[in-house]
Amino acid sequence: MINLLFFGRLGDFAKDVPSTIEASTPAEIRELLAVEFPDLGKALHQPQVLVSVNKMIVDWDQPLFDGSEVAFLPPVTGG
């Protein structure tokens, strides 16, 4: 099972999302979630959203293994 984390405003869309899922890449997770949670799927498809696997920013096609932690990070602005 893959552990899921959602940060910032993505957490608002993910309130009913289970904390674990079975998938082989972050892109697959995004597609699976988009079916059941369309608003979250739309937010995850924004090009500024980053994905982290085990606390390292990775590409969406990064292979996942049982026990991986996948975090979705929204765009951040500062000033």
MOCORLIN-V394696 format. One record per residue. RES is the residue in one small letter. PHI is phi in whole degrees, -180 to 180 (* if undefined). Layout:
BEGIN
res->{RES,RES}
phi->{PHI,PHI}
END
This chain:
BEGIN
res->{m,i,n,l,l,f,f,g,r,l,g,d,f,a,k,d,v,p,s,t,i,e,a,s,t,p,a,e,i,r,e,l,l,a,v,e,f,p,d,l,g,k,a,l,h,q,p,q,v,l,v,s,v,n,k,m,i,v,d,w,d,q,p,l,f,d,g,s,e,v,a,f,l,p,p,v,t,g,g}
phi->{*,-103,-88,-110,-134,-129,-112,59,-66,-63,-62,-65,-80,-106,-58,-102,-78,-62,-81,-135,-156,-107,-163,-104,-148,-60,-62,-66,-59,-57,-68,-63,-68,-63,-68,-90,-130,-58,-66,-65,-57,-63,-65,-70,-82,-66,-64,-82,-72,-106,-123,-122,-119,51,69,-129,-65,-136,-77,-67,-98,-60,-64,-113,-129,-52,92,-63,-109,-112,-117,-106,-118,-76,-61,-119,-120,-147,-167}
END
